[in-house]
């Protein structure tokens, strides 16, 4: 572990020097690539330096203890420093082990999120809209860019389904644990009797693929155009600007109708197609990768839930890690990091345990 950390620190210092070089600064591609690597290394190097500082202070404390003799006050001070340094070293050691775990190659990718109403009719569609709002507010707080790819709205303001992209540093790393079935318990806006209803919504978070990730033969594609329509079938565009693309070898179908321009809709749909084919490619790989991804989208059945949102009790519970918070309003307003970070920590801890077993 120590050798890896030394190499990381050396590389970090090398990049730091390069970033101040005017030749590198004038090459935007190189500068951007180096800055990304620098930012990725920074937390690891800072933690390693904290570890080294504690080691030095531990050595100093040992020396003070050896030399303190009968000086009670000096001995107590040295013992305090010794104990604190030991604690910091133990904590940093565990954190560094986790930070050195192999990184998911998709973590830095942008994402495409698909939300679909499951069991519960109109109430499920309304909650799909609530989740869409939650994720877009979270993205806004992170300074990320969101853009709707395709949607199927209902007359009451819900969504039967909606797909949207989120562009930003580490978007997939933060959101990849959101894939699965989300269960809501609340009194629906459509329920006059005030009874609590249970509904489900499925969420899929896909790492956005680039053309280099997947090869697509243009001959394998079938394009269909149709008129864009909103809730209730009302036409929002009298021209056939909406686009549907069918990838014939796999039967994968993607659609986009959010833009007035057919060209823009086609561009978004192709981005979605690359992403879906990349996701299929990942799923076909080894069992190890499938196990690491862990969370798959279910059918919408209530028994397959990963998280429950209980509005009467203002409670959000993530069933995978047994975490319950009574902060539902804040969570639905995009303050999600407490849950998202806990999921990431639990995943890393599980991987660390798995690597130590091997």
N, C-alpha and C positions, 0 to 999 in steps of 0.2 A: 504493500500500500504506500509506504513512504517513497519508494522510487517513482511511482505514478504521480504522486503529489509534487515531487521535485520537478519532474518533467513538465507538469501543468504550469507550475510557477515560472519555470524558465521560458516556456512558450508565451505565457501572459506578458512577461517583461519584454520579449522580442517583439510582440505585436504592439505593445505600448510605444516602443521606439519607432516602429514603422509608421504608426498612425500620426506621428509628428513630422514625418518626412514629407516635404513639399511634393516630391514626385508621386508618392502614394496618394496624397490628398487630391492631386489633379486627376488621378485615375478613379473615377467614381465607382466603377464595378469592383475594383480591388479594395478600395476604401470601405465600401459597404460590406464586402465579404469579411474583411479583417475585423471590422467593428462588430459584426454579428458574433464572430468567434471570441472576440474580447469580452463581450457581454456574457456569453455562455460560460467562459472560464472564471469570470469575476467572483461569483458567489463561492466557488470551490477554493479559489486562491485566498480569498478573505478568511474563510473558515480555517484553512491550513495555517495561515499566519496567526490566527487566534490560538490555534493549537500549539504552534511553536513558541509563542509568547508565554503561554502557560507552562510549557516545559522549562523555559529559562527561569521563570519565577519559582518553579518547583525546585530547581537546582539551587537557586539562591536561598530558598527557605531551608533546604537541607544543610547548606553551609552555615547559615545563621544558627540553626539548632546545634550543630557540632561545636560552634564557637561561643554559644551563649553562656555556657558554664553555669554559674549560680545566679546570673541576672534573670530573675523571674519575669520581669516585664518584657525583655527582649525575647525570651523563650516563648512566651505566650503569643507575641506578635508573629514570630517565625512559624509557630504551629498553626496559627490562623491562616497565614499565607499558604502554608503547605497544604492544608485541608482544602482551601478554595481552589488552588491550582490542580489538585488531584481530581476534584469534581469537574472542573472545566475540561481537563484532558479526557476524562471518561465520556463526557457529553459530546465533545468535538469528535472523538474517535467514532462513536456510533453514527453521528451525522455525516462524517466524511465517508464512512462505508456505504451509506445510502447514496450520497452524491456521486460516488464512483461507479455505481451500478450502470450497466449499459443503457444508454438513452434510447427511447422509442424514436426511430428515425422520422416519424410523422409529427413529433411534438411541435416543431416550429411551423408546421403547415397551417394555412387558412382552413376553414371548415365550411361544409355545407350541412345545414341542419334541416331535417325533415320532421314535421310534427303532424300526426294524424289522429283524428278523433276515433276513439275505440267504442267501448260499451257505454251507453248513456245518452244516445241521441243528441238532441240540441244542446244539452248541458255539457256533454263531452266536447262538442264543437266550441262552445263558449270558453271552456277551460283550455282548449288548444290555443285560443287567442290570448288567454291569460299567460300561458307559458311563453308564447311568442313575445309578448310584451316584457316578460321577465328577462328573457335572454337578450333582447335588444337593449334593455336598460342596463344590464350587466356589461354588455359590449360597449355601450356609450360611456360608462364609468371608467372602462379600461382604455378609452380612446381608440377603440376599434371601429371599423367601418362595416355597416350592415347593408345588405341589398336583397330585396325580395326577388326570387327566381320564378316561383310559380305559386298560385294560391287558388283555393276553391272555397270562397266565402259563403256563409249562409245569410238568410234575410235578417236574422237577429243579431248579427255582428260577430258570429263565431267563424270557425274555419273547419270544414271537413278535412282539409289538409292544407299545409303551407310549407314551402321550401324557401330557404334564404341562406345567403352566404355571409360569413363573418370573416373579415380580413384584419389580421393583427398579429403581432409577435406572441407566439405561444398559445394561440387560440385553441389548437387541438389538445395541447397539454392540459389546459384548464377544463375543457368541455367534453373530453372523450368519455368520461364516466357518466354522462347524461343519457347515453343510449339505453333504452329499456322502457318499461311500462310505468307510467306515473298515475297514481290513483288519487282522486279528489273526493272529499266528503264535505258537502256544504248544502245549504238550502238554495236550490236553483232560482234564478230570476224568473224562470218559466213556471215555478211551482207556487200556486196560490195558497195551498194548505200549510206551507211552512215546514214541510217534512224534509229531513236530511236525505240527500240522494248520493249514492256512490257511483262515480263514473271513471273511465280510464282514457288515457291518451298515450300513444306511443311516440317516442322520440328516437331518431337516429342521427348520430353525429358522424359525418364522414370526412376524412382528411381530403382536402381538395387536391386533386391530381393535376399534374402538368402533362403536357404532350409527351415529355420524355419518359414518363412513368408507364404509359400505355400506348401501344401502337394500334391505330384504327385505319383500316382500309376503307377509303371513301366508297368503294363499290359495295361495301357491306351495309351502307346506310340508306334508309328510305325516309324521305322527307314528306310531311303532310302539313298543309296550312289550313287554318280555320279562323273564324272570327272570335276575337276576345269577348268574354262575357263576364258579367259580375254576378252578384247575388240575385237570385230569382230569375236568372237567364236574361237580364237586361243587357243589351249590347252596349259596350263602352267604346267600340270601334267598328265602323261599318266596313272596313277593309279586312282582308284575311291576313292580319299581321301576326297572329299567334302561330307558333310552330310546334310540331311534334316530330321527334326523330326516333326511328326504330333501328336498333342495331340487330340486324337479321341473324347473325350467328348465335347470339345469346338470348334474343327476344327482349332485350332491355329497351324500355320505352321512357323517354324524357319529354317534358313539355315546358313551354314558357309562353306566357301571354301578358307579362307585366309591362312590357314596353310597347309604345305605339309603332315603333320601327320593327319590321320583320327581321332586318339584319341584326339588330341588337338582341332580339328574342332568340335568334339562331345562335348567336355568340354565347349567350347565357346557357342555352340548352346543351351546346357542345361541351361547355365547361362541366355541366352536370353529368353528361354522359361519360366523359373521361373519369370523373370522380367515382361514378357507380361501377365502371369496369375495373377501376383500380381497387375498389373495395372488394369486388368479387375475386380479383387476383390475390389479394391478401388472404381472403377466406379459404382459398384453395391451397395455401401454403401449409407449412408444418403444423402439427398439433401444438407445438410450443408457442407459436405466434398466436394461434387461436386462443390458447389458455391465457396468454398475456393480455389479450384484448378483453377477455373475461365477460364483458357485458354485451349481450346481444338483444336485438329488438324482438319482442314476443308478438303474439297475435292480438293483443289488446285484452286478453282475458284477465279478470281481476286478480286471480291467484298468482299471476306472474309479476307482480308489482316490484319495483325497486325502491320507490319512495311514495309516501302517503302525505297528502296535504289536507289536514283537518281544520276547516275554517271555524267551526263552533268553538274549538279549544285553542285556536291560533297556534296549531302545532304542525311542525314538519318533521317527519321521521324518515331517515334513510335506513332501509332494512338490511342493506349489505354490511354496514358497519355498526348497526345498532345505535345510531346517533339520533337523539330527539332534541329539537330546539323549540322553545315557545316564542318564536320570532317570525311567525308566518308573514305578517304584513311587510316587514323589512325584506324578507327573502323574496317575496313576490315583486318587490320594488327593485330587485337587482342586487341586493346585498347578499351575495351567495358564497363568498369566499370561505366562510367558516366551514360550510359543508364540502365545497369543492376541494379545499386544502386537506380536510380530514380524509377524504377519499383517496387523494394522491398519496398521503402519508401511509395510509393502510395498505395501499397497493405496493409501495416501495418496501414497506416492512415485510410483506408477504414474499416479495421477490428476494429480499435479503435472506430470509429464513430458508427459502428454496435453494439459494446459491450456497448457503452454508451446509445444507444437507448433502450436496453433491460432492 
